[in-house]
Amino acid sequence: MTYDLIIIGGGPAGAAAAVYASRKRLKTLFITKEWGGQSVVSEQIFNWIGTVSISGVDLANNLKNHVLVNAGDSLEVKEGNIVNSVSKENILFKVRTDDQKEFLTKTILITTGSGRRKLEAKNADRLEHKGLTYCASCDGPLFADMDVAVIGGGNAAFESAAQLLAYCKSVTLLHRSENFKADEITVERVLKNPKMKAIKNVELLEIKGEKFVEGLVYKDNVTGIETELKVSGIFAEIGQIPNTSFVKDLVPLDEIRRIKINPLNQKTEIPGIWAAGDCTTVLYHQNNIAAGDAIRALEDIYLYIHTK
């Protein structure tokens, strides 16, 4: 059997594409290990459009239910598996999963997202989701009127700080180097806020707290002096690791392993393969953006199949 389309990944992008593929009657196989993407760990999400507030678990369940209600003759769901590899088979693609199954398809949409690069400081694992978070957009409002810290020095860190300044009492950004990676205009704009402070050339050593974050300890890389900073929340923005290893030998990636796409239609440089969401070279990473990108890809895939 040959599918029109195989969608790989069960976050907002993959779920959105699956619903659209079903409605367009494309013969589709949807493969996912789990549902919801990175947001599944968020206690509350306040920016999923159309829903005032929803937990990450509930969002994942809603995505799953929306896909499954559209499953049937045209949409087949394969849950609990990951894709190990994708290869070209003449004019088709062969997709292999970790249960040794192989599937042929005319087109592929990759929506496997990425994983946050985790802090390696003492107690970081224990206090994750207990004041230590990796998404200011998702969890920031929970820390209204509190002192918080942002770890990182790139645009993502400064953009997170800018969001947090809207409702937090103070924001302290800690960066391990002397120079920020963020563009100068963004740095200047954020640092002008009187509630904002940046500390450079420091290494995060420890996160303090028993049941919830109460502070952190950092070391000055120049003097070696260790300092404790009292904060109620820590937002880590130290990069992401795209989930793209299964196509690294087929689809061109950038220097940090994101799939290169044409932002007009989500096409990769390999005809017949599209990608959407956080695994791509898209500028911003948000659930709503990922879903929209996948729908854009699906519209293009439909035209590709029916007009080529």
ABEGO torsion letter per residue (X at the ends): XBBABBBBEABAAAAAAAAAAAAAGBBBBBBBABBGEAAAABABBAABBGBABBBAAAAAAAAAAAAAAABEAABBBBBGBBBABBBBBEABBBBBBAAGBBBBBABBBBAAEBBBBBBABBGAAAABGAGBBABAAAAAAAABGBBBBBBEABAAAAAAAAAAAAABABBBBBBABABBABBAAAAAAAAABAABBBBBGBBBABBBEAABBAEBBBBBAAAGBBBBBBBABBBBBAEBBBBAAAAAAABBBBAAGBBBBBAAAGBBABBGBBBBEAABABABBBAAAAAAAAAAAAAAAAAAAAAX
